[in-house]
Amino acid sequence: MISEPSSTQTTAPALLRLIHQLIVVRASGKLADHQRGYPRWELPNNKLRSLLEAGVGGVILLGGSAAEVALRCSQLGRWAAGPLLLCADVEEGVGQRFDGATWLVPPLALGRLYGREPQQALELAERYGQCTGRDARALGLNWVLGPVCDVNNNPANPVINVRAWGEDPATAGALAAAFVRGVQAAGVLGCAKHFPGHGDTSTDSHITLPLLPHRRERLAAIELPPFQQAIAAGVASVMTAHLMLPELDQERPATLSTPVLTGLLRQQLGFAGLIVTDALVMDAITGRYGAGEAAVLALEAGADLVLMPADADAAIAAIAEAVASGRLRVEQLEASAERRLQALERCAGSGSGEAVAVADPEAAAQPNQALALELVQTTMETAGSSGAATPQAGINLIRLDSALTAAAAVLSATAPALARPESRGWRTVLLEARSPSPWTTDADAPLALERLGPGQVLLQLFVRGNPFRGSAGSAEPWPAAMRQLARAGRLAGLVVYGSPYLWEELRPLLPPGVPGVYSPGQMPLAQAEALQKLGSELGLGDTEASAGFTD
């Protein structure tokens, strides 16, 4: 392991500028330092400006409204020494990360539709990409870190899950390629991730280093085809995965592996575009390598861009020392910088960070809003029907991962899942990470019904795999809880937002006369449409809900 240099004062200025171009740092989409949501990872403005003026080649953004991010991108462009790659993890539409833009259902929703209506799913996937690209350009972003090309053939996958486009390679590849065509036609770069495939893992690389123990034949049959289809569609970049593949490299994870990045991706699959690491700040890497050594190993392996090093200064200094010692060749870094410039030339804009001017923003947003509604309605499922009188209002039992992290986006005070039942007299009980536990030790009757109070119970379960969670969804005993409520005659209805796997587990348990709805999306629009489906059964409908776009 190389030492972590403390200074780059003796490095030639031209070499330092070259090295800076290969670094992508994290910044808040909000303008002021005190607004940063993740100060551990998001650089303060003075440091960010210093690195950009020195030539840092890219910024990944998170947080803020769409309007704020447009201002932020413009600011970053003014600070930068040259054209910038400005990117975000907007796998479910730009509105997934930046309020005010379009938030779309998770990609796996279209993967499931593909099995029934393949042509419709392909057309929607391409429009999904176009929508994402239009919104990204409107903010000043020129690089979308999607599509996820992982095959989610393991329902217990805690980190990919509904972010994948399919549960088999044919579906995932066809839809990911359609997304690539759409997003890049809109004038922004796409990014196929996480190479060579993170779908069949049961651990989260944000937390630990997953192991993929498969043979080459299995990789060629399952993991690699979606990446091959994305490459054939012309995807501009590929992101690496932080996982061990002993069949290809017994020593280093894929992100730091020459056999994986150079041997497999460059030479065997023929990819000539940008290779970017997944965030090097993730624990799968930081727990094993220093910030500087990780950056050097990634470039040695064949990566072009180093995303979110744990310490940008340490990474830059270590790369400079690696060049001085002969570990890295200047010609290799120059080739990476050239690929970066070629990628920027593919963008509709110059990478200045200036948002694309739109004469009528309201009119321009209408196709995106219409697509968001179409996706929600097309991918929603229903089961059961009461055929009985509307029950008396009772308890609106909402299960959420965390009210502190999800409240603003998923469950604000005006969110339909909360506000609409309350307006009809239902009393909200919120179950989340910091709530008092509603569970007992009785496996057959796990819900402490006396703590909930009397009345019929409407279950609204927000469950899906997410990074940093460590599990694919709820480990809570909802099947037993549903049986318990059914025995007591207290289950009024069920809505599952997010996980198709939980829905498939609970749907057969709906007793006769009890309606259920599944929505892949969790956003307010999805909530409004899901409750509209339940409306005639539970008196939760809104005669105006489907008259136009609701957000």
N, C-alpha and C positions, 0 to 999 in steps of 0.2 A: 504494500500500500504506500503511495507516494505521500510525502509530507504536505501539509497545507500551507502554501506560501503566504506570507503576510503582506507582500508588496509586489506591485508590477512596475515599479519605477524604472527598472533596467530593461524592460521590454520595449522593443521598437514601436513607435506610435502606430505605424501601418498594421503591424501584427495585432496590436491591441484592438484596433478598429475592426479588424477581420473577426477576431474572437467574439467581440461584443455582438456582431451581427447574428451569431449562432445561438444567442441566449433569448429565451422568452420568459418574461417575468410576470408575476401576478399583481393586479391592481384592482382596487374597488372601482365600481362604476359610478360611485358618488364622488363629488368633487373635494370635499373637505376631509382632512385626516381623521377628525373625531367621528366621522360617519362610517368609518370602515367597519364592516361586519366581522371580519376575520383578520385582525391586526397582526396575528402571528404569521400570516402568509402574505398579506397585502402590504406592499411597501408604502411608507409615508411619502408625501409628495416631493420633499426635498431630495430624498434618495432616488425616487423614481425619475425625477427630472434629470438628476446627475447621470444616471445610467443611460437614459435616452439620448442626452447630449453627447455621451461618449460613444453612441452608436448601437446600443442594444436593438436587436432586430424585431422584437415582437412583444406584445402585451396580451395576456389573457384577462378578461374582465368578468366580474361577478358583482351583482348588487346594484340597486338603483332602479329608477324608472326608465322607460325608453327615452323620455326627453332628457333626463340627466345623462344617460349613456351617450347620447348624440353630442352633448356638450363636452363630455369627457373625452370621447374619441377625437374631437376637434382639438382639444387642449393637448392631448398626447401627440397628435400630429405636429403641432407647433413646437413642442419641446424636442422632437426627434431630430437626429442628425440626417436622416434619410427616410425613404419610404418604409412604412411599418406594416408588419402583419398584425392585425387586430382581430382577436378571436374570442370565442365564448363556447361553453358547453351547452348548446341549445339544441339538444337531441329531440325535444318535443315542442319545437317552435320557439321563437325568440321570447315569446311571452312566458315561457317556463321560467326564465331567469329575470326578465326585465318587464315589470308591470306596464301595461299600456300597449304592448305588442301582442301578437297572436299566440295563444297557448293551445297546442294541439294534443289529441289523445296520444298515449304512448305508442311507439311503433309496433309492439307486439299485437295491438288491436288489429292492425292491418294484416299481420301474419296469420291471425286466426280467420279473418275474412277471406284471405287468399285460398284457403282450403275449400270454401264454398263458391266464391266468385273471383277467380284469379284475375280476369281482365279488369274488373272493377277495382280490385285491390292494387293492381299495377298502375292504373290511371291515377288513383288517389295518392299513391306513394310518390309519383312524379309531381303531382300538384302540391303535395306536402313539402317536397324539396323546393319548388318554386316559391311557395309562400314563405318558407324559412329564409330563402335567399333574398327575397324582396324586403322582408323586415330587417334582415341583417344590414343590407346596403342602406336602408333608410336611417339606420343608427350610425353608420360609418364603419361598421365591421366589414372585413373582407375575407374572413376565414371562419367557416362553421366546422366545429369539431364533431362531425358526424358524417356518415352514418355509423352506428354500431354494427359491425359485421360478425359479431359473435353469434354462435348458434346456441340458443337457450334450451338445450336438450336436457338440462338438469333443473327441474322446478325449484329445487332448494338453493339455487344460485342466489346469494344475497346481494350481489353487486351489479349483475347484468339484468336478469329477470325481464321485466316488461320493457326495458330499453332496447332489447333485441328486436329485429324485424321478423324473426321466425324461430321455430323450434326444430326445424330440419334445414339442411344446407340449401336445398332447392328453393324453398320459400325465402329464407334469409337472403340468399344471393340475388334472386330476382328483384325483390323489393328494395334492397340496398342499392342495387344498380339503378333502379328507377329513381330513387331519391337523388343519387349522384347526378343523373342527367338533369333533374329539375333544379337542384340547388346551384349547379355550375352554369346552367343556362341563364340564371338570374345574375351572373356576374360576380359570384364569390367562390372561394375555394372550398372543396369538400375534404373530408378526412376519414378514411376507413380505419376503424379501430375495433378491438385491441389485438394487434397481430402478435402471434399467429392464432389467437382464439381463446377467449376468456369465458366461453359459455358453459363449459362442463366443469365448473369448479364449485366447491361448497364453502369456500372461504373468500374473504374480501381483501384484495391487495392494498386497500387503504389502511388495513390493520395488520395483516401478516402476509407471508409469501406463499401463494397457492402452489400446488403441485398438479401438473397435468401428466399422468404417467403413460400416455398412449404411444403406440408404435407409429412409425412413419405411415404405414398403410391406413391406419385409422385417421391420422391427421389429414392425409390426402383426401379421404372420403368425406369427412365431417367438417373439420375446422377450416380448411383452406379454401374450399370452393367459393364462399361468399366474397372473400378477399380477391380471388381471381376474377369474379364477375365485376366487382367494383373497379379493379384495375383495367379490365377490358372496357368499362364504361368511361375511362379516362380520369378517374379520381386523382386529384392533385397531390394528395398526401396520404401517408399511412402512419398511424400511431402505434407504438409498441405496447406490449402487455408486461406487467410485472408478475411473472410466474415462472416456475421451473419446468423445463421440458427435458428430463434426463435423456430421452432418446436422441435429442439433438445436442445438448450441452449439459454435462453433469456438474459443471462448476458454477455457472453464472445464469441469472434469470434472463429471459428473452430480451429485455431492454438493454442488457449489457453484453449480449452474446453475438460474437462474430458469425458463428454458424447459422444463427437464426436471421440476423439482419442482412448480412452480406451474402452468406451462402444460400439461404432459402429465399429471402425476399428479393434481393437484387439479382442474383445469378439464376436461380431456378425459376422464379416467377416473372423475372424480367421487369420489375418495377423500376422506373427511371425518375420518378418524382421525389418529393420531399419525404424524408423519414424523420418523424418527430417522436421523442420519448413521451411516455405518459409522465405525469408530474413526478419529478424526482424527490419531491418533498414527502411523498407517501411513505408510510412506515415500512412497506415491503422493501424499500431501498434504503431509507435513512437509518433503519435499524441495523443495517449491515455494512454500509459504506459511508464514508464522509462525503460532504457536499462536493468537494473538489474531486475526489477519486471517482465518484459516481459519474460526474460529467465527463471525465477523461475516458472512463471505460465505455460510456455510451458512444462517444465519438470514435473511439478505437473500433467498436463493434460495427459501425457503419451508419449511425444516426447522423442527421444533418443539423437538427435543432435540439437544444436542451431546454425542456419545458420545466419551469418552476423549480430550479435548483434550490436546495434548502438554504443556501447562502450564495447569492450571485457573485459577490466579490471573491469568495473562496473558489468558486467554479472557474471564474475567469483567470485567476492567478494560477490555478492548477493546470489549466489548459496551456497557458503560456509556458509554464515550467515543463510540461510534457513535450511541447515543441522544442524547447531548448535542449532537452535530454535525448531527443530523437524518438520518443514514444509516439508522437504524432507528427505527421508531415504537413508542412504548410500547404502543399499542393492539394492534400485531402480537404483541408479547411476551405481552401479557395473553391474547390469543386462544390462543397456544400453551400457556400455563399452564392455561387452561380445558380444552383438549383433554387435557392430562395428568391433570387431576382427573377428567374424565369417564372416562378409561381406568381410573383407580384404582377408580372406583365400579363398574366392570364386574367387578372381581376379587371372589372370594369373601371374601377377607380385607380388612383395612383398609390394608395396606401397612405394618403395624407391624413386620414382620419375624418375627412369632411363627409358629412351625411349627404345623400343624394337629395337634391331639392325636389319637392313634390308640390305641384300647383294647388292641388286640393287634397289634403291628407285624408279627409273623411271619405271622399270618393275612392281614393287609392286603397283604403283599408277594407272596403266592402267585399272584394273577392276573398280576401283572407278570412274575414269574419264569416262569410258564407261557407267557406271550406271547413272552418272550425266546427260550425253547427252541423254540417253534413257528416263529418267524421263522427261526432258524438252520436248522432241519431242512427247512423249506419251500423255502428259497432256495439250499440246497446242491446242487451238481451233481457227478456222477461220470462217469468215463470209463475204459475199459479194465478188464481183469480178468486176473489171472495164471493162475488155474486150475492153478497149479503149487505145488510145495512151498514152504513159507515159507523165504525166503532167510536165510542166516546174518546175524546182526547185523553192521552195518558202520558207516558214517558218517552221522550225522544232520546234514546241512548246512543251517543256518538262515540265511537272508538277512534282515536287519533294517536299517531306515534308520539307527537309532542306539540302541545299548544304553543310553546315558545318558538319553535322553529318553523312550524307550518301555518301559524295563525294568519299571518299577513297574506299569504298566497292562497291557501286552501280554505281556511275557516276564520275569516274575519267576522266581525259582529253582524255584517249584512249578508254573509254567505247564505245561499238558499237552504242548505242543509240545516242551518241553525235558525235563520230568521223565519222561514215560511212555516215550519211546524209551530214555532212559538206564537206566530200571529193567529194560528188556529187553536191555541190553547194547550198545546203540548208543552210539557215541562222538560227542559234540557238537562240531561245528566251527561257530563263529559268525562270519558275515561281516557287518560293519557299518562305519560311516564311519571308525572309528579302528583297524580291524583291519588287519593286513598284507594287501596285495593278493594275491588268489589268481589274478589274471589274467596271461596271457602276451600277447605280441604276435601270436601265431598266430591268424588269423581262423577257421581251421577247428578248432583245438583250443585254445580260449581258457583253459580251466581248467588250472592247474598241478597235475595229479593227484598228482604225486610229493610235493607239499606237503600234500595231504590225507591221504595214507597209503592203505593197502590196504583192500579191502572194498567191498561194495555201498553205494550212496549213496542215501539218502532226501533229496529236495529239499523243503524247506519255505520258501516265498518269501512274505515279508510285504511287499507292494508296493501302494501306493495314492497318489493325489494328496493332498497336504496343504499348507496354508499355510506359507509361508517356505521351501518346498523348492526352488521355481524350476523344477520339472519335474513331469510327471504321474505319474511312476513311475520304475522302474529303467531307467537307460540302459545297464545291463550286458548282455552278449551271451548271455542265457540260451537263446535258440533254438539257437545254435551249441554252447553247453555241453551242452544235452540231446542233440544229435546226437552229440557227442563221447562222452558217457557211454553212449549206446546202442550206438555202435560198439564200445566197450570191453566191452560186456556188464555194465556196472556200475550202471545206473539201476534202482533198486529200486522207486521210487514218487515221485509228485509231489503236493504240496499247494500251491495258490496261495490266499493269504488276502488279500482286498481287491479287487484290480483285475480286473474282468471282461475288460479288454482284454488283459492279459498272459495270462490263462487261455485266451482265444480264440486267442492266438498260439501257445501251447505245447501245447494239447490235441491238435492233429493230429500233433504230433511224438512222442507217446507210442508206443513200439514195442509190437507184440503181446506180451501177457503182462505188461505193466506197468500197474498201476492209478494213477489220478489222481483228485484231489478238488479242487473249488473251493468256497470259503466266502467270501461277501461280508464276513462279520465276521472280525475279528482277535482278539477278546477270548478269554479262557480257555475260556468255554463253547463258542465256535466251534471252538477247537482240539480240545477233547475230542470233539466230535461228528465232526469231520473225521477224526481218528485212529480213531474207532470205525468209520467207513466203510472205512478201510484195514485194520481189525483182522483180518478173516479172510484177508486177502492177505499181510500182513506181520507178523502176530503182535503187533499194537499195540492190539488191541481191549481193552475192559474190560467184562466181563459186567455190571457195575453202572453203567456210564456213562450208559445211557439209562433206568435205573430211576426216576430222579427228576431234579430240577434240579441241575445241576453248575455251579459258578462258581469 
